[in-house]
Amino acid sequence: MTSHLPYHFGIYLVLLVVGFILQFTLSSRDHTLRGHGDWKKFIFFNLIILTILLLFYFAPTSPFWIHGTIALFGFFELISSKTKPLYLILFLPLIVSFAFGYWVIDSNLLATTLLLTAVFDGYSQLTGKLFGRHKLTPSISPNKTIEGFIGGTFVVYLTAFALHSVGYKIVPIFILFLPAFALLGDLGASFIKRKSNIKDFGRLLPGQGGILDRFDSYIATTNWILLFYILTALHHVYIT
């Protein structure tokens, strides 16, 4: 049981309440089936993240099973969704490195990565729907907006500051680039789906699609940590 994980859970609960208020505001504008679908997506998204955070806290071996499960299901989704071979080759190394990320990254840092990635995913969508006017990548993911990216990034930085204020040490450069890698993971998955003529990688998660549809950003940000570790190690070897 690691010492800072209760703070991760508590901070996420606060953000969940704020997110609920924003989602309620959005739903009051939209009483169609699409609005009900957004609620379904919101509820299951947060249940998934809260469950994983609790597992990280109460079950020390859970990263092994969680990362392994995401990687395994992600692999089968790539195969069964008829993803083009080129994109399969490009995506598989990221899934493999993600699967073994728990060997390098401790539970606290994994929880931080999951928390901040989920915050970015959730709040970029909410702020994008509330304030979005300018498309970010219309040819890849038409629903993403510049305002949504800025809003998600701002809440990530605010969350990181809250963790820092309770004594959790965070490397600034890791936080600085995390939203960008979360976005790249999402856009990369969207690009592959668009080029492979598929809507979702799977249908396992209600309102979410498949495992890869839900965890594409987390796979990317976990690989960002691994890349950061490698660069830090190489820099240490170089200067010594």
Secondary structure, DSSP 8 states (H G I E B T S, - for coil): --TTHHHHHHHHHHHHHHHHHHHHHHHTT--SHHHHHHHHHHHHHHHHHHHHHHHHHH-TTHHHHHHHHHHHHHHHHHHHTT--HHHHHHHHHHHHHHHTGGGTS-HHHHHHHHHHHHHHHHHHHHHHHHH--SEEETTTEEEEEHHHHHHHHHHHHHHHHHHHHTT----HHHHHHHHHHHHHHHHHHHHHHHHTT-S-S---BTTTBSHHHHHHHHHHHHHHHHHHHHHHHHHHHHH-
